[in-house]
Amino acid sequence: MPPRLQLNALAAFPPLPIVRLRVQFQRRLASSSTPDIYDVVCVGGGPAGLSLLTGLRNSKITSNLKVALVDGQDLQKNRLRKDASLESFSNRCSSLTPASVKNLQEIGAWSHAAQARIQPYQEMQVWDGISGARISFDWDSARPILSPRSPTQPTTIAYMIENINITSTLLSRLEELGGVHIFSSQNVSSIALGTEAPDVDLSSWPVLTLSSGKQLAARLLVGADGANSPVRTFAGIPSRGFDYSRHGLVATLKLAGPGWGGPDHKIAYQRFLPTGPIAMLPLPGNVASLVWSTTPERAAKLKALPESDFVAMVNAGFRLSATDLEFLHTMSSGQEEEVAWREQHTSLDTHTIPQKVTAVQSGTVASFPLKLRHADTYTGERVALVGDAAHTIHPLAGQGLNQGQGDAAALVRTISRAVQTGQDIGSVLALESYNSERYAENNAMLGICDKLHRLYSVESGPVVGLRTWGLKAVDAVGPLKGFFMNRAAGGV
Ligand SMILES: Cc1cc2nc3c(=O)[nH]c(=O)nc-3n(C[C@H](O)[C@H](O)[C@H](O)COP(=O)(O)OP(=O)(O)OC[C@H]3O[C@@H](n4cnc5c(N)ncnc54)[C@H](O)[C@@H]3O)c2cc1C
């Protein structure tokens, strides 16, 4: 066992967030009862964990494995209601790349999704909030430069979907496949190595004790348990990074219309402001999802505004100068009138910015602290990490959940190979290909998003000129633009 995975390594990396969860780590199990034995125990029924288990159950090679899912939340309560109205949408939405959708199709899940609640978009408008330099992404204009047109060329950049639609979809597919022992509403209260008994030697196996007292032993323990992953802490895998001192403010917005491209050509907008990007992503009908990365203080003030002033601030975020916004953020009230007055004195090309926000869906304004974290490795003896447990990324490129989908698909491939070649699926050797396949790719994406955040935080000086030139250059050079679009779509 590599040193970093020994339990006593926990001393070097105190499990701070875990203390709050009251998870206790012991070197050996105190209990003498034999735990239930599984090939794979996955902690975390978010998009990454559910996708992994669905992939394992869907594959003929791995469908005989005995698998369990543990989640502290009530997974049934977290499901999308069948009669959910198209008038209201969750504030937690993700932009799913075509590569992620393909994976969901391959594991038989996509057909279970509430399709009427998903919005594909065909164009992206991205611009610099200081210089106004702009880049537009759409396959129709990028493809002819790259290759001759064919009717099979993709036109969709990504699909806006509520996170709850993804998890409901995966749970429905898992139910259809059957065979997963689900421990819902049960927190992991401790993880420890098992004991050596006369009939079974679990001394190298992680054994989980759930809040119900139930014990599960795992040949392979998968941590799909989010950014504060107890599984990662158990394995003693350090996760490095920093907080951005930014919050991602989210809300579900009602717009004046379906968007400038009409209902069949939807456009996503992102403007880079010095405090962070403000993005408006299309949902079905006249609805859009807001992600505004800003300072915690501004996020708190925005959340406290009456609806009319909040709506005015969001409209201002896409329309007014950074200086105007700076002033508006200092106002304690009256933003609606101030924005209306300032807009009259601002020249705008309305078709390059989103349609006006007219209202905000009640109860959807919320914010989340943004951070960058990356685990030193995704695998250890009898442990693998997927999704946010392995990496947490700035949402500016909408990649976090997509990375988790890529991890899940890769881990299914790795486990399948181990099963086919008769290896122990929990051994570091069998898991290594998963780590090498995913680590470098995720690391590159974390780096790109972090650099973009830093580049656009600069308000003046030569950096602004350089990034303006860079944006214009990429916009003008078709193949370069195609490369970025391919990457954003989850391709290579
Ligand atoms: C503002 C914002 C916007 C975003 N936009 C996008 C986007 O457009 N596109 C995109 O790809 N990504 C986006 N992301 C990122 C995306 O939301 C996350 O990457 C994704 O939800 C992580 O999924 P996961 O399954 O890895 O973890 P989670 O969804 O965090 O799931 C972890 C699960 O583990 C369970 N759990 C944790 N601890 C325990 C325990 N002790 N016992 C039992 N269960 C436990 C939890 O209950 C939870 O169900 C965004 C993030 C933010 C903050």
The ligand as an SDF file (V2000), in Angstrom:
LIG
                    3D

 53 58  0  0  0  0  0  0  0  0999 V2000
  -22.9200   27.9650   -9.4520 C   0  0  0  0  0  0  0  0  0  0  0  0
  -22.5020   26.6740  -10.0830 C   0  0  0  0  0  0  0  0  0  0  0  0
  -22.7990   26.4290  -11.4320 C   0  0  0  0  0  0  0  0  0  0  0  0
  -22.3840   25.2320  -12.0380 C   0  0  0  0  0  0  0  0  0  0  0  0
  -22.6460   25.0420  -13.3700 N   0  0  0  0  0  0  0  0  0  0  0  0
  -22.2000   23.9130  -13.9740 C   0  0  0  0  0  0  0  0  0  0  0  0
  -22.4040   23.6920  -15.3860 C   0  0  0  0  0  0  0  0  0  0  0  0
  -23.0040   24.4920  -16.1070 O   0  0  0  0  0  0  0  0  0  0  0  0
  -21.9060   22.5470  -15.9430 N   0  0  0  0  0  0  0  0  0  0  0  0
  -21.2250   21.6280  -15.2030 C   0  0  0  0  0  0  0  0  0  0  0  0
  -20.7740   20.6200  -15.7810 O   0  0  0  0  0  0  0  0  0  0  0  0
  -21.0270   21.8070  -13.8680 N   0  0  0  0  0  0  0  0  0  0  0  0
  -21.4890   22.9150  -13.2460 C   0  0  0  0  0  0  0  0  0  0  0  0
  -21.2730   23.1000  -11.9080 N   0  0  0  0  0  0  0  0  0  0  0  0
  -20.5980   22.0410  -11.1380 C   0  0  0  0  0  0  0  0  0  0  0  0
  -21.5440   20.8930  -10.7810 C   0  0  0  0  0  0  0  0  0  0  0  0
  -22.6920   21.3820  -10.1180 O   0  0  0  0  0  0  0  0  0  0  0  0
  -20.8120   19.8790   -9.8750 C   0  0  0  0  0  0  0  0  0  0  0  0
  -19.5690   19.5730  -10.4620 O   0  0  0  0  0  0  0  0  0  0  0  0
  -21.6060   18.5780   -9.7560 C   0  0  0  0  0  0  0  0  0  0  0  0
  -22.8950   18.7930   -9.2590 O   0  0  0  0  0  0  0  0  0  0  0  0
  -20.8680   17.6020   -8.8250 C   0  0  0  0  0  0  0  0  0  0  0  0
  -21.5230   16.3420   -8.8710 O   0  0  0  0  0  0  0  0  0  0  0  0
  -20.9940   15.1340   -7.9710 P   0  0  0  0  0  0  0  0  0  0  0  0
  -21.9180   13.9930   -8.2510 O   0  0  0  0  0  0  0  0  0  0  0  0
  -19.5410   14.9370   -8.1470 O   0  0  0  0  0  0  0  0  0  0  0  0
  -21.1510   15.6300   -6.4690 O   0  0  0  0  0  0  0  0  0  0  0  0
  -22.4850   16.1520   -5.6160 P   0  0  0  0  0  0  0  0  0  0  0  0
  -23.5320   16.5490   -6.5980 O   0  0  0  0  0  0  0  0  0  0  0  0
  -21.9210   17.1150   -4.6800 O   0  0  0  0  0  0  0  0  0  0  0  0
  -22.9720   14.8210   -4.9100 O   0  0  0  0  0  0  0  0  0  0  0  0
  -22.3460   14.3220   -3.7410 C   0  0  0  0  0  0  0  0  0  0  0  0
  -23.3250   13.4130   -3.0250 C   0  0  0  0  0  0  0  0  0  0  0  0
  -22.6440   12.7910   -1.9280 O   0  0  0  0  0  0  0  0  0  0  0  0
  -23.5010   12.7460   -0.8080 C   0  0  0  0  0  0  0  0  0  0  0  0
  -22.6780   12.7110    0.4200 N   0  0  0  0  0  0  0  0  0  0  0  0
  -21.7120   13.5810    0.7900 C   0  0  0  0  0  0  0  0  0  0  0  0
  -21.1940   13.2370    1.9940 N   0  0  0  0  0  0  0  0  0  0  0  0
  -21.8440   12.1090    2.3890 C   0  0  0  0  0  0  0  0  0  0  0  0
  -21.7720   11.2690    3.5570 C   0  0  0  0  0  0  0  0  0  0  0  0
  -20.9260   11.5160    4.5440 N   0  0  0  0  0  0  0  0  0  0  0  0
  -22.5980   10.2070    3.6180 N   0  0  0  0  0  0  0  0  0  0  0  0
  -23.4740    9.9240    2.6180 C   0  0  0  0  0  0  0  0  0  0  0  0
  -23.5850   10.6970    1.4980 N   0  0  0  0  0  0  0  0  0  0  0  0
  -22.7900   11.7640    1.3810 C   0  0  0  0  0  0  0  0  0  0  0  0
  -24.3440   14.0230   -0.9200 C   0  0  0  0  0  0  0  0  0  0  0  0
  -25.5820   13.8960   -0.2470 O   0  0  0  0  0  0  0  0  0  0  0  0
  -24.5170   14.1560   -2.4320 C   0  0  0  0  0  0  0  0  0  0  0  0
  -25.7180   13.5580   -2.8920 O   0  0  0  0  0  0  0  0  0  0  0  0
  -21.6810   24.2720  -11.2760 C   0  0  0  0  0  0  0  0  0  0  0  0
  -21.4000   24.5010   -9.9150 C   0  0  0  0  0  0  0  0  0  0  0  0
  -21.8040   25.6930   -9.3240 C   0  0  0  0  0  0  0  0  0  0  0  0
  -21.4770   25.9450   -7.8700 C   0  0  0  0  0  0  0  0  0  0  0  0
  1  2  1  0
  2  3  1  0
  2 52  2  0
  3  4  2  0
  4  5  1  0
  4 50  1  0
  5  6  2  0
  6  7  1  0
  6 13  1  0
  7  8  2  0
  7  9  1  0
  9 10  1  0
 10 11  2  0
 10 12  1  0
 12 13  2  0
 13 14  1  0
 14 15  1  0
 14 50  1  0
 15 16  1  0
 16 17  1  0
 16 18  1  0
 18 19  1  0
 18 20  1  0
 20 21  1  0
 20 22  1  0
 22 23  1  0
 23 24  1  0
 24 25  2  0
 24 26  1  0
 24 27  1  0
 27 28  1  0
 28 29  2  0
 28 30  1  0
 28 31  1  0
 31 32  1  0
 32 33  1  0
 33 34  1  0
 33 48  1  0
 34 35  1  0
 35 36  1  0
 35 46  1  0
 36 37  1  0
 36 45  1  0
 37 38  2  0
 38 39  1  0
 39 40  1  0
 39 45  2  0
 40 41  1  0
 40 42  2  0
 42 43  1  0
 43 44  2  0
 44 45  1  0
 46 47  1  0
 46 48  1  0
 48 49  1  0
 50 51  2  0
 51 52  1  0
 52 53  1  0
M  END
$$$$
